[in-house]
Amino acid sequence: MSKVGWFDIYVDDMDRAQKFYETVLGTELSPMGDPNDATAVMRAFPDDGESHGAGGALVKLEYAKPGPGGSMVYFASDDTSVEEARVVDAGGQIVRPKFSIGDHGFVSLVMDTEGNMFGLHSMV
């Protein structure tokens, strides 16, 4: 349960960032919709969901900016509500309680004791 399950890399200029990652990594990013935020612009890194390693996307949002601490890590979970329930007692904060991301499962956004926001992801 400690493996990274997904990541977001926040960007200001999607075209510039997409070109950079495609060039540097020798890969092609594809458009990805966000069922919860019509303002989100996303480009997904290739991921078959079965290979070793984590999938992720470049994300442009008004409320999330690039820079130090700007990348978002999601830890895989069987049910995000289990870990979410431990956050406050451990000294952290719940930023956004468990919510659906459509066919992609559920996410909880939380903050650690150092002020770093990260996500928990599950399919239930």
C-alpha positions in Angstrom: 0.0 0.0 0.0 3.0 2.3 -0.1 3.4 2.4 -3.9 2.6 5.5 -5.9 -0.6 4.9 -7.8 -0.9 8.2 -9.8 0.7 11.6 -10.1 -0.3 15.1 -11.4 2.3 17.6 -12.5 0.8 21.1 -12.4 1.5 23.4 -15.4 0.7 27.0 -16.5 1.2 26.4 -20.2 -0.1 23.0 -21.3 1.2 23.1 -24.8 4.7 24.1 -23.7 4.7 21.5 -20.9 3.4 18.7 -23.1 6.0 19.4 -25.7 8.7 19.3 -23.1 7.7 16.0 -21.6 7.1 14.3 -24.9 10.5 15.5 -26.1 12.5 14.7 -23.0 10.8 11.3 -22.3 10.3 10.3 -26.0 6.6 9.5 -25.4 3.2 10.9 -26.5 0.7 12.3 -24.0 -3.0 12.1 -24.7 -6.0 14.3 -23.8 -7.7 13.2 -20.6 -11.0 14.5 -19.3 -11.8 15.3 -15.7 -15.4 14.4 -14.7 -15.4 16.7 -11.7 -13.8 19.9 -13.0 -14.7 21.3 -16.3 -11.9 23.8 -16.1 -9.2 21.1 -15.8 -7.0 20.6 -18.8 -5.2 17.2 -18.7 -2.7 15.3 -20.8 -2.0 11.7 -19.7 1.2 9.8 -19.8 0.9 6.4 -21.4 -0.1 3.7 -18.9 -1.7 0.3 -19.5 -2.6 0.0 -15.8 -0.8 -3.3 -15.4 2.9 -2.4 -15.9 5.3 -1.6 -13.0 5.3 2.0 -12.1 2.7 4.8 -11.8 0.6 6.5 -14.4 0.1 10.2 -14.3 -0.8 13.4 -16.1 0.1 17.0 -16.7 -2.8 19.1 -15.2 -3.7 22.8 -15.7 -6.0 24.1 -13.0 -6.8 27.6 -11.6 -6.3 26.5 -8.0 -3.1 24.4 -8.4 0.1 26.0 -9.7 3.5 24.6 -10.8 6.6 25.1 -8.8 8.2 23.7 -5.6 5.7 21.4 -4.1 3.5 21.6 -7.2 3.5 18.0 -8.2 0.8 15.7 -6.7 1.4 12.2 -5.7 -1.5 9.7 -5.1 -0.9 6.6 -3.0 -2.9 3.5 -4.0 -5.4 2.2 -1.5 -8.1 -0.5 -1.2 -10.5 2.2 0.1 -9.4 5.8 0.5 -11.8 6.3 3.4 -9.7 4.0 5.6 -6.5 6.1 5.3 -8.5 9.3 5.2 -9.9 8.5 8.6 -6.4 8.4 10.1 -5.2 11.8 8.7 -6.5 14.1 11.4 -5.4 12.0 14.3 -1.9 11.8 12.8 -1.7 15.6 12.7 -2.7 16.2 9.1 -5.8 17.8 7.4 -8.4 16.6 5.0 -8.4 18.9 2.1 -11.2 17.3 0.1 -13.0 14.1 1.5 -13.4 11.0 -0.7 -15.0 11.8 -4.0 -15.7 10.0 -7.2 -13.5 10.4 -10.3 -16.0 8.5 -12.5 -14.7 5.3 -14.1 -11.3 5.9 -12.5 -12.5 5.3 -8.9 -12.3 7.5 -5.9 -9.8 10.1 -4.4 -9.3 11.7 -1.1 -7.0 14.8 -0.9 -5.1 15.3 2.3 -2.3 17.4 3.7 0.6 16.0 5.8 2.1 17.6 8.9 4.6 19.5 6.7 1.9 21.2 4.5 2.4 18.8 1.5 -0.9 17.8 -0.2 -1.2 14.3 -1.6 -3.9 12.0 -2.7 -5.2 8.6 -1.8 -6.7 6.6 -4.7 -9.0 3.5 -4.7 -11.4 1.9 -7.0 -14.1 1.6 -4.3 
